[in-house]
Amino acid sequence: MADYKAPLRDIRFVLNDVFEADKLWQSLPGLDGAIDAETADAMLEEAGKITSQTIAPLNRSGDEEGARWNDGVVTTPTGFKEAYNVYAEGGWVGLGGNPNYGGLGMPKTLGVQVEEMVYGANNSFALYAALTAGCCLALDAHGSEELKNTYLPQLYSGTWAGTMCLTEPHAGTDLGIIRTRAVPQEDGSYAVTGTKIFITGGEHDLTDNIIHLVLAKLPDAPAGPKGISLFLVPKFMVHEDGSLGERNAVACGSIEHKMGIKGSATCVMNFDGAKGYLIGELNKGLNAMFTMMNYERLSIGIQGIGCSEASYQSAVDYARDRVQSRAPTGAQQPEKAADPIIVHPDVRRMLLTMKAMTEGSRAFSTYVAMQLDVSKFAEEPEAKKNAEDLVALLTPVAKAFFTDVGLESCVHGQQVFGGHGYVREWGQEQLVRDVRIAQIYEGTNGIQALDLMGRKTVANGGAFFKVFAAEVRSFLEANQAEDMSEFVQPLAAALDNLEELTALVIDRSRNNPNEIGAASVEYLHVFGYTAYAYMWAKMARAARARLNDDADGFHAAKLSTGRFFVKRLLPRIHSLSESVRAGSEPLYELDAAQF
């Protein structure tokens, strides 16, 4: 298994050449000059070192050892605590955090690059910091000044960790039926009682305290999701001077034995009248929690990118080294018994699919992060509103498409290894196991597709989609030069097709609500491939501009990879589109008893 190396060259290309992130940062008043290209480059270099040299070496051993539970105490794999201390001391936990409370205040366009590196290095390790960051987002947006002053500095510093406690044994997607109760107390706090499951980092030994954000209902709360409130429940109580006090009435009942991410403690958490504090308004808990969902869902999507990159790096090294059979056109290395398998068409198909989709994903994650930055830091109302609309539209695409193609890429990587890909010590089977969860948690990909098709497209008559389509049309009009036609023309055709599908489903859904769910998954994938065609057109434009300064062939390779995407992968939209056009009737011909 090749050692993971942070893909800094490609990250810099996307940030600097494709999206000119420095210009964006300098144009956003809310960033207040917090970051420039030079600072960003230094931070990326340092992130590359810590992920490649400190975190990645713990990936396989962490999988082999796993997190361990013993009478309520959870121990992370050997080396995790020391690596987490190094990571926290570098300020990485609070990278995007509010500077008023000790965060570094960096833009999401920088943050997504660091997240990809951490996920690529070690999925299990990455999740502890990712959940803490999500906890901080909700607390910063909705918590009282007292709660923020007490908890955010310790969370940003990595001294304490955070969780999100949503799911219950009977309530996953349908959070409106949760049973966890919060009873008001005379001192203004709440006694929280209930059981939460699948809680990432609910208990561990990495930090001195763990801060749980818990969804619960008051006894007299309205039924359904409108009765949910959000509470902060610390593992250890915090004194006024910031020191830790007695243990709160919250305990880890067990940890799950999982297919993958075995170094990440996935916990059953029992709250037995635990002291909690209201975040935001009563009965508005889902609103508070969803403040951070766009960030968290993008982060989980990036898990798919990180796994894809790690799998690709290993598969390419193996394909260059492993010799089997001769090339179809004759011996390429006649001095050896056989040629390296990278000469074979099917191996190249798999490697190029991995490369094209991973690089497309990286560009798209940066593009979505730009919208998050504009929506957060811009002052101009129209720019802010357009960015907010794009964030709403593109977040489910990013989460679901990144992770769907992430699994596909990891399976390709495993297949390149043949039998060795199925053997543990080569690492590819772990990546397949680890990446699989990303399609399931933070809202399954089917739910993401339903969100895209139903809430984000049909419900507003395609208003959000029109913002995206208008931007792509503007790009197409500005790039009519002949040397861009091989990318622009397929993009234009794909956009025409997507616009047609969007109008079709909106129209059909007026008479049959089943049409929304029936079209949703295929529609999301058509959207994903079309969005990647846009990303590849932008990357092709940037690569062409640098061809005269291309000593190592990096930019020429970028163009060749883009051509592979346009010619071999983008055509997948045709079969997917036909599935959408087939409508919902084939799904409902069988009665339930006939399945």
C-alpha positions as CSV (number, residue, x, y, z in Angstrom):
1,M,0.0,0.0,0.0
2,A,1.5,3.3,-1.0
3,D,1.9,5.9,1.7
4,Y,-0.7,8.7,1.5
5,K,0.6,12.0,0.2
6,A,-1.5,15.1,0.4
7,P,-2.3,16.1,-3.2
8,L,-1.0,19.7,-2.8
9,R,-0.2,20.3,-6.4
10,D,-3.7,19.6,-7.5
11,I,-5.2,21.5,-4.6
12,R,-3.1,24.6,-5.4
13,F,-4.2,24.3,-9.1
14,V,-7.9,24.3,-8.1
15,L,-7.6,27.1,-5.5
16,N,-5.2,29.4,-7.4
17,D,-5.6,28.7,-11.1
18,V,-9.2,27.6,-11.5
19,F,-11.0,29.6,-8.8
20,E,-8.5,32.4,-8.0
21,A,-9.5,32.0,-4.4
22,D,-7.2,34.9,-3.2
23,K,-9.3,37.3,-5.3
24,L,-12.4,36.0,-3.7
25,W,-11.0,36.3,-0.2
26,Q,-9.8,39.9,-0.7
27,S,-13.3,40.8,-2.1
28,L,-15.2,39.6,1.0
29,P,-15.4,42.3,3.7
30,G,-16.4,39.8,6.3
31,L,-13.1,38.1,6.1
32,D,-11.4,41.3,7.0
33,G,-8.0,40.4,5.4
34,A,-7.7,37.2,7.5
35,I,-6.2,35.2,4.7
36,D,-4.1,35.7,1.5
37,A,-2.5,33.4,-1.0
38,E,0.8,33.2,0.8
39,T,-0.7,32.4,4.2
40,A,-3.0,29.8,2.6
41,D,-0.1,28.1,0.9
42,A,1.9,27.9,4.1
43,M,-1.1,26.4,5.9
44,L,-1.7,23.9,3.2
45,E,1.9,22.8,3.3
46,E,1.7,22.3,7.0
47,A,-1.6,20.4,6.8
48,G,0.0,18.2,4.2
49,K,2.8,17.3,6.5
50,I,0.7,16.5,9.5
51,T,-1.8,14.5,7.6
52,S,0.8,12.5,5.6
53,Q,3.4,12.1,8.4
54,T,1.4,12.0,11.7
55,I,-2.2,10.9,10.9
56,A,-1.9,8.6,7.9
57,P,0.5,6.1,9.6
58,L,-2.3,5.4,12.1
59,N,-4.9,4.4,9.5
60,R,-4.3,0.7,9.2
61,S,-3.3,0.1,12.8
62,G,-6.4,2.1,13.9
63,D,-8.6,-0.2,11.8
64,E,-6.9,-3.3,13.1
65,E,-7.2,-2.2,16.8
66,G,-10.4,-0.2,16.6
67,A,-12.0,1.8,19.4
68,R,-12.7,-0.3,22.5
69,W,-15.4,-0.1,25.2
70,N,-15.1,-1.3,28.7
71,D,-17.7,-0.5,31.3
72,G,-18.6,2.8,29.8
73,V,-15.0,3.9,29.1
74,V,-13.9,4.2,25.4
75,T,-10.3,4.0,24.4
76,T,-9.2,5.1,20.9
77,P,-6.6,3.2,19.0
78,T,-2.9,3.5,19.9
79,G,-1.4,6.7,18.8
80,F,-4.7,8.6,18.2
81,K,-4.5,10.6,21.4
82,E,-1.0,11.8,20.7
83,A,-1.8,12.6,17.0
84,Y,-4.9,14.5,18.1
85,N,-2.9,16.6,20.5
86,V,-0.5,17.5,17.7
87,Y,-3.5,18.3,15.4
88,A,-5.2,20.4,18.0
89,E,-2.1,22.3,19.0
90,G,-1.7,23.3,15.3
91,G,-5.1,25.0,15.5
92,W,-6.7,22.8,13.0
93,V,-9.8,21.9,15.0
94,G,-10.8,25.6,15.1
95,L,-9.6,26.4,11.5
96,G,-13.0,27.9,10.5
97,G,-14.0,28.9,13.9
98,N,-15.1,32.4,15.1
99,P,-12.0,34.4,16.0
100,N,-13.9,36.2,18.8
101,Y,-13.8,32.9,20.7
102,G,-10.4,31.6,19.7
103,G,-11.1,30.2,16.2
104,L,-8.8,31.0,13.3
105,G,-11.7,32.4,11.1
106,M,-10.4,30.8,7.9
107,P,-12.7,30.6,4.9
108,K,-14.4,27.3,3.9
109,T,-12.6,27.3,0.6
110,L,-9.4,26.6,2.6
111,G,-11.1,24.4,5.1
112,V,-12.4,21.9,2.5
113,Q,-8.8,21.3,1.3
114,V,-7.6,20.5,4.8
115,E,-10.7,18.3,5.4
116,E,-9.9,16.3,2.3
117,M,-6.4,15.7,3.4
118,V,-7.5,14.5,6.9
119,Y,-10.1,12.2,5.4
120,G,-7.6,10.9,2.9
121,A,-5.1,10.2,5.6
122,N,-7.4,8.5,8.2
123,N,-11.2,8.5,8.1
124,S,-11.7,7.4,11.6
125,F,-9.4,10.1,13.0
126,A,-11.0,12.8,10.9
127,L,-14.4,12.3,12.3
128,Y,-13.6,13.3,15.9
129,A,-12.5,16.8,14.7
130,A,-15.3,17.0,12.1
131,L,-18.0,16.5,14.7
132,T,-16.4,19.1,17.0
133,A,-16.4,21.6,14.2
134,G,-20.1,20.9,13.5
135,C,-20.9,21.3,17.2
136,C,-19.1,24.7,17.2
137,L,-21.1,26.0,14.2
138,A,-24.5,25.4,15.8
139,L,-23.3,26.8,19.2
140,D,-21.7,29.9,17.6
141,A,-24.8,30.6,15.5
142,H,-27.5,30.0,18.2
143,G,-25.9,29.8,21.7
144,S,-26.1,32.5,24.3
145,E,-23.0,34.6,24.9
146,E,-22.5,32.8,28.2
147,L,-22.5,29.4,26.5
148,K,-20.3,30.6,23.7
149,N,-17.7,32.1,26.1
150,T,-17.7,29.0,28.3
151,Y,-17.5,26.3,25.6
152,L,-16.2,27.6,22.2
153,P,-12.6,28.5,23.2
154,Q,-12.1,25.0,24.6
155,L,-13.7,23.4,21.6
156,Y,-11.7,25.4,19.1
157,S,-8.5,24.6,20.9
158,G,-9.3,20.9,20.8
159,T,-9.1,20.6,24.6
160,W,-12.7,19.6,24.5
161,A,-14.6,17.7,21.8
162,G,-18.2,18.0,20.5
163,T,-20.9,15.7,19.3
164,M,-24.4,15.9,17.6
165,C,-27.0,13.6,19.3
166,L,-30.0,13.3,16.9
167,T,-30.8,9.7,16.1
168,E,-32.7,7.4,18.4
169,P,-33.4,3.6,18.1
170,H,-36.8,4.2,16.6
171,A,-36.2,7.7,15.0
172,G,-33.6,8.3,12.2
173,T,-34.7,10.3,9.3
174,D,-38.0,11.1,11.0
175,L,-36.7,13.1,13.9
176,G,-40.2,14.4,14.7
177,I,-40.9,11.2,16.6
178,I,-38.0,11.4,19.0
179,R,-38.7,10.5,22.6
180,T,-35.8,12.2,24.5
181,R,-37.3,14.6,27.0
182,A,-36.0,17.8,28.5
183,V,-37.7,19.0,31.7
184,P,-37.3,22.6,32.9
185,Q,-35.5,23.1,36.2
186,E,-35.7,26.0,38.7
187,D,-32.2,27.2,37.8
188,G,-33.0,27.6,34.2
189,S,-31.3,24.4,33.0
190,Y,-33.1,21.3,31.8
191,A,-33.0,17.6,32.9
192,V,-32.4,15.6,29.7
193,T,-33.5,12.0,29.6
194,G,-33.3,9.6,26.7
195,T,-31.2,7.3,24.5
196,K,-29.3,8.4,21.4
197,I,-27.6,6.0,19.0
198,F,-24.9,6.2,16.3
199,I,-23.2,9.1,18.1
200,T,-19.8,9.7,16.5
201,G,-17.3,10.4,19.3
202,G,-19.9,10.2,22.0
203,E,-17.2,8.9,24.3
204,H,-13.5,8.7,23.9
205,D,-10.1,9.5,25.6
206,L,-8.9,12.2,23.2
207,T,-10.0,15.3,25.2
208,D,-10.8,16.3,28.8
209,N,-14.5,17.0,28.2
210,I,-17.1,16.1,25.6
211,I,-19.9,18.6,24.8
212,H,-23.1,17.0,23.4
213,L,-25.6,18.8,21.4
214,V,-28.9,16.9,22.0
215,L,-32.2,17.2,20.3
216,A,-35.1,16.7,22.8
217,K,-38.7,17.7,23.5
218,L,-40.3,19.5,26.4
219,P,-43.2,17.6,28.0
220,D,-45.7,20.1,26.5
221,A,-44.0,20.5,23.2
222,P,-46.0,20.4,19.9
223,A,-46.0,17.1,18.1
224,G,-43.6,16.4,15.3
225,P,-40.5,18.4,14.3
226,K,-42.0,21.7,15.4
227,G,-41.6,20.5,19.0
228,I,-37.9,19.8,18.9
229,S,-35.4,21.9,20.9
230,L,-31.6,21.8,21.1
231,F,-29.6,21.4,24.3
232,L,-26.0,21.6,25.3
233,V,-25.2,18.7,27.6
234,P,-21.5,18.5,28.9
235,K,-19.9,15.2,29.9
236,F,-18.4,17.1,32.9
237,M,-20.0,20.1,34.4
238,V,-18.0,23.4,34.1
239,H,-17.4,25.7,37.0
240,E,-17.6,29.5,36.6
241,D,-13.8,29.7,36.5
242,G,-13.8,27.2,33.6
243,S,-12.5,24.3,35.6
244,L,-14.2,20.9,35.3
245,G,-16.5,19.7,38.0
246,E,-18.6,16.6,38.6
247,R,-19.6,14.0,36.0
248,N,-23.0,14.7,34.4
249,A,-25.6,12.0,34.1
250,V,-24.7,10.9,30.6
251,A,-22.9,7.7,29.9
252,C,-21.9,5.5,26.9
253,G,-23.9,2.3,27.0
254,S,-21.9,0.6,24.2
255,I,-20.2,1.2,20.9
256,E,-21.2,-0.3,17.6
257,H,-19.2,-3.1,15.9
258,K,-19.1,-1.7,12.3
259,M,-18.1,-2.6,8.8
260,G,-15.6,0.3,8.7
261,I,-14.3,3.4,10.4
262,K,-13.4,1.1,13.3
263,G,-11.2,3.7,15.0
264,S,-14.1,6.0,15.3
265,A,-16.2,5.4,18.4
266,T,-19.9,5.1,17.3
267,C,-21.7,5.2,20.6
268,V,-25.0,4.5,22.3
269,M,-25.5,7.5,24.7
270,N,-27.8,7.3,27.7
271,F,-29.0,10.6,29.2
272,D,-30.5,10.1,32.7
273,G,-31.7,13.4,33.8
274,A,-28.5,15.0,32.6
275,K,-28.2,18.8,33.1
276,G,-28.5,20.6,29.8
277,Y,-28.8,24.2,28.6
278,L,-31.1,25.4,25.9
279,I,-29.4,26.5,22.6
280,G,-31.5,29.0,20.6
281,E,-35.3,29.1,21.0
282,L,-37.6,26.5,22.4
283,N,-39.1,24.3,19.7
284,K,-36.7,25.6,17.1
285,G,-34.0,23.0,17.6
286,L,-34.1,21.6,14.1
287,N,-33.5,25.1,12.8
288,A,-30.5,25.5,15.0
289,M,-29.1,22.1,14.1
290,F,-29.6,22.7,10.4
291,T,-27.4,25.8,10.6
292,M,-24.5,23.5,10.5
293,M,-25.9,20.8,8.2
294,N,-24.7,22.4,5.0
295,Y,-21.2,22.4,6.4
296,E,-21.4,19.0,7.9
297,R,-22.9,17.4,4.8
298,L,-20.3,18.9,2.6
299,S,-17.7,17.6,5.1
300,I,-19.1,14.0,4.9
301,G,-19.1,14.3,1.1
302,I,-15.5,15.2,1.3
303,Q,-14.9,11.9,3.1
304,G,-15.7,10.3,-0.3
305,I,-13.1,12.5,-2.0
306,G,-10.4,11.7,0.6
307,C,-11.0,8.0,0.2
308,S,-11.0,8.2,-3.6
309,E,-7.6,10.1,-3.5
310,A,-6.0,7.6,-1.2
311,S,-7.3,4.6,-3.2
312,Y,-6.1,6.2,-6.5
313,Q,-2.6,6.9,-5.2
314,S,-2.2,3.3,-4.1
315,A,-3.7,1.9,-7.3
316,V,-1.5,3.9,-9.6
317,D,1.6,2.9,-7.8
318,Y,0.5,-0.7,-7.9
319,A,-0.4,-0.5,-11.6
320,R,3.0,0.9,-12.5
321,D,4.8,-1.9,-10.6
322,R,2.7,-5.0,-11.1
323,V,3.7,-6.9,-14.3
324,Q,1.1,-9.2,-15.9
325,S,0.8,-10.1,-19.6
326,R,1.8,-8.0,-22.6
327,A,0.3,-4.8,-23.9
328,P,-2.2,-5.3,-26.8
329,T,0.2,-3.5,-29.1
330,G,3.2,-5.6,-28.2
331,A,5.8,-5.7,-25.4
332,Q,6.5,-2.4,-23.7
333,Q,9.2,-3.7,-21.5
334,P,10.7,-6.7,-23.4
335,E,13.5,-7.0,-20.9
336,K,10.9,-8.2,-18.3
337,A,8.7,-11.3,-18.2
338,A,5.6,-9.1,-18.7
339,D,4.5,-5.5,-18.9
340,P,3.1,-3.4,-16.0
341,I,-0.7,-3.6,-15.9
342,I,-1.0,0.1,-16.5
343,V,-0.7,-0.7,-20.2
344,H,-3.9,-2.6,-20.3
345,P,-7.1,-0.7,-21.5
346,D,-9.3,-1.9,-18.6
347,V,-6.8,-0.9,-16.0
348,R,-6.5,2.5,-17.6
349,R,-10.3,2.8,-17.7
350,M,-10.5,2.3,-14.0
351,L,-7.6,4.6,-13.1
352,L,-8.8,7.3,-15.4
353,T,-12.3,7.0,-14.0
354,M,-10.9,7.4,-10.5
355,K,-8.7,10.3,-11.5
356,A,-11.4,12.2,-13.5
357,M,-14.0,11.8,-10.8
358,T,-11.7,12.6,-7.9
359,E,-10.4,15.8,-9.5
360,G,-13.9,16.8,-10.5
361,S,-15.0,16.3,-7.0
362,R,-12.2,18.4,-5.6
363,A,-13.1,21.2,-7.9
364,F,-16.8,21.0,-7.1
365,S,-16.2,20.9,-3.3
366,T,-14.1,24.1,-3.7
367,Y,-16.9,25.6,-5.7
368,V,-19.6,24.8,-3.1
369,A,-17.2,26.1,-0.4
370,M,-16.9,29.4,-2.3
371,Q,-20.7,29.8,-2.1
372,L,-20.6,29.1,1.6
373,D,-17.9,31.8,2.0
374,V,-19.9,34.4,-0.1
375,S,-23.1,33.6,1.8
376,K,-21.3,34.1,5.1
377,F,-18.9,37.0,4.4
378,A,-20.3,39.0,1.6
379,E,-22.2,42.3,2.2
380,E,-23.8,42.8,-1.2
381,P,-27.4,41.5,-0.9
382,E,-27.8,40.0,-4.3
383,A,-24.5,38.1,-4.2
384,K,-25.3,36.8,-0.7
385,K,-28.8,35.7,-1.8
386,N,-27.5,33.9,-5.0
387,A,-24.8,32.1,-2.9
388,E,-27.4,31.0,-0.3
389,D,-29.6,29.6,-3.1
390,L,-26.7,27.8,-4.6
391,V,-25.6,26.4,-1.2
392,A,-29.2,25.1,-0.6
393,L,-29.3,23.5,-4.1
394,L,-25.8,22.0,-4.3
395,T,-25.3,20.7,-0.8
396,P,-27.3,17.5,-1.3
397,V,-25.6,17.0,-4.7
398,A,-22.2,17.3,-3.1
399,K,-22.9,15.0,-0.1
400,A,-24.5,12.3,-2.2
401,F,-22.5,12.5,-5.4
402,F,-19.1,12.7,-3.8
403,T,-19.8,9.6,-1.7
404,D,-21.5,7.6,-4.5
405,V,-18.6,8.1,-6.8
406,G,-16.2,7.8,-3.9
407,L,-17.4,4.2,-3.4
408,E,-17.2,3.6,-7.1
409,S,-13.6,4.9,-7.1
410,C,-12.5,2.8,-4.1
411,V,-14.0,-0.3,-5.7
412,H,-12.1,0.4,-8.9
413,G,-8.9,0.9,-6.8
414,Q,-9.5,-2.5,-5.1
415,Q,-10.1,-4.1,-8.5
416,V,-6.8,-2.8,-9.9
417,F,-5.1,-4.8,-7.2
418,G,-7.0,-8.0,-8.2
419,G,-6.7,-10.6,-5.4
420,H,-4.4,-8.3,-3.4
421,G,-7.2,-5.8,-3.3
422,Y,-9.2,-8.2,-1.2
423,V,-6.4,-8.8,1.3
424,R,-6.2,-6.6,4.4
425,E,-2.5,-5.6,4.4
426,W,-2.8,-3.8,1.0
427,G,-5.3,-1.3,2.3
428,Q,-7.8,-1.2,-0.5
429,E,-10.4,-3.3,1.2
430,Q,-10.3,-0.9,4.2
431,L,-11.0,2.1,2.0
432,V,-14.0,0.3,0.5
433,R,-15.3,-0.4,4.0
434,D,-14.5,3.0,5.3
435,V,-16.1,5.0,2.5
436,R,-19.3,3.0,2.5
437,I,-20.7,4.8,5.6
438,A,-20.5,8.2,4.0
439,Q,-23.4,7.2,1.7
440,I,-25.5,6.5,4.8
441,Y,-24.9,9.0,7.7
442,E,-25.7,12.7,7.8
443,G,-28.9,11.8,5.8
444,T,-28.7,8.8,3.4
445,N,-28.0,9.6,-0.2
446,G,-31.6,8.7,-1.1
447,I,-32.8,11.4,1.4
448,Q,-30.3,13.8,-0.2
449,A,-31.7,13.1,-3.6
450,L,-35.3,13.6,-2.3
451,D,-34.2,16.9,-0.7
452,L,-32.7,18.1,-4.0
453,M,-35.6,17.0,-6.1
454,G,-38.4,17.9,-3.7
455,R,-37.5,20.8,-1.5
456,K,-34.8,22.4,-3.5
457,T,-36.2,22.1,-7.0
458,V,-39.9,21.2,-7.3
459,A,-41.1,23.2,-4.2
460,N,-39.8,26.5,-5.6
461,G,-40.5,25.8,-9.2
462,G,-36.8,25.4,-10.0
463,A,-35.8,28.9,-8.7
464,F,-32.6,27.7,-7.2
465,F,-31.7,25.6,-10.3
466,K,-32.2,28.7,-12.5
467,V,-29.4,30.5,-10.5
468,F,-27.0,27.7,-11.3
469,A,-28.1,27.3,-14.9
470,A,-27.7,31.1,-15.5
471,E,-24.1,31.0,-14.2
472,V,-23.2,28.0,-16.4
473,R,-24.9,29.8,-19.4
474,S,-22.8,32.9,-18.7
475,F,-19.6,30.7,-18.6
476,L,-20.6,29.1,-21.9
477,E,-21.1,32.5,-23.6
478,A,-17.8,33.7,-22.4
479,N,-15.8,30.7,-23.6
480,Q,-16.8,30.2,-27.2
481,A,-13.1,30.1,-28.5
482,E,-12.4,27.2,-30.7
483,D,-9.9,25.6,-28.4
484,M,-12.6,25.3,-25.7
485,S,-15.2,23.7,-27.9
486,E,-14.4,20.1,-26.9
487,F,-15.4,21.0,-23.3
488,V,-18.0,23.8,-23.9
489,Q,-20.2,21.9,-26.4
490,P,-20.7,18.8,-24.3
491,L,-21.4,21.0,-21.2
492,A,-24.0,23.0,-23.2
493,A,-25.8,19.8,-24.3
494,A,-25.7,18.4,-20.7
495,L,-27.2,21.6,-19.3
496,D,-29.9,21.6,-22.0
497,N,-30.7,18.0,-20.9
498,L,-30.8,18.9,-17.2
499,E,-33.0,21.9,-17.8
500,E,-35.4,19.6,-19.7
501,L,-35.5,17.0,-16.9
502,T,-36.1,19.7,-14.3
503,A,-39.1,21.1,-16.1
504,L,-40.4,17.6,-16.8
505,V,-40.4,16.5,-13.1
506,I,-41.8,19.8,-11.9
507,D,-44.7,19.4,-14.4
508,R,-45.4,15.7,-13.7
509,S,-45.3,16.2,-9.9
510,R,-48.3,18.6,-10.1
511,N,-50.5,15.6,-10.7
512,N,-48.5,12.8,-9.1
513,P,-46.3,13.4,-6.0
514,N,-44.6,10.0,-6.5
515,E,-42.8,11.5,-9.5
516,I,-40.5,13.4,-7.2
517,G,-39.1,10.4,-5.3
518,A,-39.1,8.2,-8.5
519,A,-36.9,10.7,-10.3
520,S,-34.7,11.9,-7.4
521,V,-31.7,9.6,-7.4
522,E,-31.1,9.5,-11.1
523,Y,-31.8,13.2,-11.3
524,L,-29.1,13.9,-8.7
525,H,-26.6,11.9,-10.6
526,V,-27.5,13.7,-13.9
527,F,-27.0,16.9,-11.9
528,G,-23.7,15.7,-10.6
529,Y,-22.2,14.7,-13.9
530,T,-23.4,18.0,-15.4
531,A,-21.8,20.0,-12.6
532,Y,-18.6,18.1,-13.1
533,A,-18.7,18.9,-16.8
534,Y,-18.8,22.6,-15.7
535,M,-15.9,22.0,-13.3
536,W,-13.9,20.3,-16.0
537,A,-14.5,23.1,-18.5
538,K,-13.2,25.6,-15.9
539,M,-10.2,23.4,-15.2
540,A,-9.5,23.0,-18.9
541,R,-9.6,26.7,-19.4
542,A,-7.1,27.2,-16.5
543,A,-4.8,24.3,-17.8
544,R,-4.7,25.7,-21.3
545,A,-3.6,29.1,-20.0
546,R,-0.5,27.3,-18.4
547,L,0.5,25.0,-21.2
548,N,3.5,27.2,-22.1
549,D,4.8,26.7,-18.6
550,D,4.3,22.9,-18.3
551,A,7.7,21.3,-17.8
552,D,6.4,18.2,-16.1
553,G,3.2,17.8,-18.2
554,F,0.8,18.5,-15.3
555,H,-1.5,20.8,-17.3
556,A,-1.4,18.6,-20.4
557,A,-2.4,15.7,-18.2
558,K,-5.2,17.8,-16.8
559,L,-6.6,18.4,-20.3
560,S,-6.3,14.7,-21.2
561,T,-8.2,13.7,-18.0
562,G,-10.9,16.2,-18.8
563,R,-11.3,14.7,-22.3
564,F,-11.7,11.3,-20.7
565,F,-14.4,12.6,-18.5
566,V,-16.3,14.3,-21.3
567,K,-16.0,11.4,-23.7
568,R,-16.3,8.4,-21.4
569,L,-18.1,9.5,-18.2
570,L,-20.4,12.4,-19.1
571,P,-22.4,10.2,-21.5
572,R,-23.7,8.3,-18.4
573,I,-26.3,11.1,-18.2
574,H,-28.2,9.6,-21.1
575,S,-29.2,6.3,-19.5
576,L,-29.9,8.1,-16.2
577,S,-32.1,10.7,-18.0
578,E,-34.1,7.9,-19.6
579,S,-34.8,6.4,-16.2
580,V,-36.1,9.8,-15.0
581,R,-38.3,10.1,-18.1
582,A,-39.7,6.6,-17.5
583,G,-41.6,8.1,-14.5
584,S,-43.0,6.5,-11.3
585,E,-45.4,3.9,-12.8
586,P,-42.9,1.0,-13.0
587,L,-42.1,1.5,-9.3
588,Y,-45.8,1.1,-8.3
589,E,-47.0,-1.8,-10.4
590,L,-46.3,-4.4,-7.7
591,D,-48.3,-4.6,-4.5
592,A,-46.2,-4.8,-1.3
593,A,-47.1,-8.5,-1.0
594,Q,-45.6,-9.2,-4.5
595,F,-42.1,-8.2,-3.6
